[in-house]
Amino acid sequence: MTLKEIKARYKHAILGFLWIILNPLLQMLVIGFVFQFFLPVQVDNYFLFLFSGLLPWIFFSYTLTKCTPAIVYERSLIKKAKFPREVIILSIVFSNVFHLLISLFLLVVLLALMGQISLLRILLLPVAIVWIALLASGISLLATALNARFRDVNFFVQAIVPLWFYATPIVYTLDLLPKSLHSLFYLNPMTAIIEVFRFSILQIPMTQSHLWFASAAVSMGICVLGWVVFQRESKYFDDWV
Amino acid sequence: MIGCKKMVKNKDIAIQLKNITKQYVVHHEKPTFTEQLLSRSEKQVFTALDDVSLTIHKGESIGIIGPNGSGKTTLLKIIAGIATPTSGTVTVNGRVVSLIDLEAGFNPELTGEENIYLNGLIIGMRRKEIEKQFKKIVRFADIGTFIDAPLYTYSQGMKLRLGFSIAIHANPDILILDEGMAVGDEKFRQKSGERIQKFFKEGKTVLMVSHWKIVLTTYCSKFFSISKGKIKVASII
């Protein structure tokens, strides 16, 4: 319950409502404009394809980069009050999930008006949202716990996020790559998550869904690892921040 | 029978520390992962508390006295559950509320009302409890119409008054006080002093930190002197 309450702390972020939509829209326009000349992606509407991948990606990268230094930033609270430390991280995740829901809702409404939503497929959307939220919390808990102890973890995360963007099929489809590499890409849990998002809202054919399970397993692993490390380290946050 | 006796005894105890040792790793630079990988230099360890054991019964008012760097803060942090000891066991029965840093749970962007909820939750109150106490908290803090204004518009005194008011309305079983605590103006200080006296009378457990013995002797029934991480004297006044 506390989790929900402390969300109030970040309420000013919600006021930047316009930016929730504007930011992915601008990214879509710039990336879409540039990449459609470079990449022979076989999709009907490249901008729509891009946008549906950018939304979950932006959620994921914002959450991770905001959470990683969070424990260190909130040191005044950590040093003065006893409360479950994961509240700090989960409140960021929840507020970002909220943003994701708003933009997804608008996108789905728009697509529905265009008559492009499949009612059966949309049932997968909540699965995708829960999945990405779990993955983002797990990896954020891991990164922030390590960052309390080793301050350069934050730099590492900042370096890895842009690389991760290109290692995930957001601006391209996996079809452009040799088949032998595909299974490797599914070790990146974001690959399957983005595909599930796209599959649920766009009229695209099923991709290699049997490999989605590999991504799900990796996500679960990260989630459990993050939780365990955070629980172990959180007892000593006071010593390290 | 023995087990039964033990239960009664445990109920009587507010705080029990057994062989508490707290060590900190001394950092000379920001700790980094790269450094951890590259160098295998030995860690320098500072022992803040060295094999400390103490028992505080319910209703006792305890003074803790000691110079800067003697381990007072570490001891209080361990009792409050903020820090985890390197070794030893801590037993605390009841809600601990510290009046040492009253502004810790505040967010300057939120209004007074929102901050009451935020701070209340952070010190361990339930939402319903806060709702019930809300009016009393506001009245005691005496901040009037400012309750809807964001906290950065408050004066320092108002913030402290609000913090104090939330803390005492949290209905603590164990109260941690600092002798240097001066909240607000003369009128409020008197009011808060009375309130703290009430805690003593209600038979709540009170821990008070000080540099001076005199302050403690007026309030406390017992005090510990702490120096270089060891509890030195436990004398009854």
Interface residues (C-beta under 8 A of the other chain):
Chain A: M1 T2 E5 I6 A8 R9 K11 H12 S76 L77 I78 K79 K80 A81 K82 F83 L146 R149 F150 R151 D152 V153 F156 K235 Y236 D238 D239 W240
Chain B: Y24 V25 K30 P31 T32 F33 T34 Q36 K77 A80 G81 I82 A83 T84 V96 S98 D101 A104 G105 N107 E109 L110 E114 Y117 L118 L121 I122 I123 G124 R126 R127
